[in-house]
Amino acid sequence: MKIIIAGAGEVGFHLAKLLSYEAQDITLIDCSRENLLYADNHLDIRVLKGDATSIAVLKDANVSSSDLLISVTSSETTNITVCVLAKQLGVKKTIARISNSEFIEHKDEMQFSKLGIDELISPEALAADEIEALLNESAFNERFEFEGGVLTMLGLNLSRNASFVGKSVKEAAKLLPEIHFVPIAIQRHGTQYTVIPRGDTIFKENDQVYFITSSGGVEELYRLSGKVKESIKDVMILGGSNIGRKTAKNLCDHKFNVKLIEKNKEKAFELADDIPRALIINADGRNVELLDEENIDEMDAFVAVTGNSETNIMSCLMAKSKGVKKTVALVENIDYFQLSQSIGVDTLVNKKLIAANTIFRYIRKGDVVALTQLNNLNAELLEFEVKESSKVCNKYIKDLTFPRSAIIGGVIRDEKGLIALGDFKIQAKDKVVVCCLPRAISKVENLFL
């Protein structure tokens, strides 16, 4: 598949990295020599310096013979223009990154496909949806749904009172007569070492553990992990950015009580008109006295989505010190995810990472039908569709020559999520969820070819 990516920022680079694992024919276009040099040194792709809105540059990238163009620069106008030009020049499909979520809400009405834009992606809208999902499952600090939620990935930090701390995976499985979840990855406390668990792997206190759950598995995890399903109703949001606005709207629509703090007076008045069910406060949210006056200690959750990552992290730490149950911080730097467990913030959200993973799912309509990167780990979650010719077809999981650095988390069959253990037989048309380290991706993919 020949793919052109316009924009070598964090979204474009992450996308190029994901696709380069699969030996796709990728051309990355950017005006910044520095961004391209980094990509060229780290990825097996072609880089092209220039303005993607230039017809000459697009022709140099062989746009007419390309299957897909993805425009993910920081400029919405540039992305729309690039997609329109590329479609006129003969590319088969286009995806544009936008910041105005109104475009997505009115996608059918506006018929963007007639302009030459096949798909629209809004990182801000995706981040807002992610934040709402995290607040709905308050005990978990990461969440990802497969096929509308028939299987769900959940991440949580193991506290001392979790019933399976000190037990092996095999021993923990005996605590319930019927298992509706399976551990797929572990990060040991204080390390950046990723463990793909096996039967003899021991759960330890403060491990960050990722599980795949089927129907009923979430309640089991609450019970066994010692976590209490807190009811979150009162939410304070710091920052009236596009993400703050969309998050506040989403939460108000679902009957949350929302206070939003925005220091820009003009923007605060706009927000008050736009979201009448939210209480908008025009003030500097970094002021601790102000937050005390606004009863931050009575809030169930605190969400910091200003344009400054450090402000978001520090504000969440302050909210945590006031007894707020759940904190979510928006961060721009993907490297911060490596520190999230030691920082003390419940969940870090990066809109660029979410956008790149979502675009990847649009791209892959074949063998890999979904992919996401676990935020705190050097691990990937992939969903494969099994073909008649696949090496795994009609085989029991225990008989597969699966790499040690990969594990099957679950199977979707006839739109139902199943936890698949060793004696499970994989069939054609099954969708299999696999967690693996990057070095194992090519080996795993070969099993599903």
Buried (B, 14 or more C-beta within 10 A) or exposed (E): BBBBBBBBBBBBBBBBBBBBBBEBBBBBBBBEEEBBEBBBEEBEBBBBBBBBBEEEBBEEBBBEEBBBBBBBBEBBEBBBBBBBBBBEBEBBBBBBBBBEBEBBEEBEEBEBBEBBBBBBBBBBBBBBBBBBBBBEBBBBBBBBBBBEEBBBBBBBBBEEEBEBBEBBBEBBBEEBEEBBBBBBBBBBEEEEEBBBBEEEBBBBEBBBBBBBBBBBBBEBBBEBBBBEEEEBBBBBBBBBBBBBBBBBBBBBEEEBBBBBBBBEEEBBEBBBEEBEEBBBBBBEBBEEEBBEEBEBEEBBBBBBBBEBBEBBBBBBBBBBEBEBBBBBBBBBEBEBBBBBBEBEBBBBBBBBBBBBBBBBBBBBEEBBBBBBBBBBBBBBBBBBBBBEEBBBBEBBBEEBEBBEBBBBBBBBBEEEBBBBEEEBBBBEEBBBBBBBBBEBBEBBBEBBE
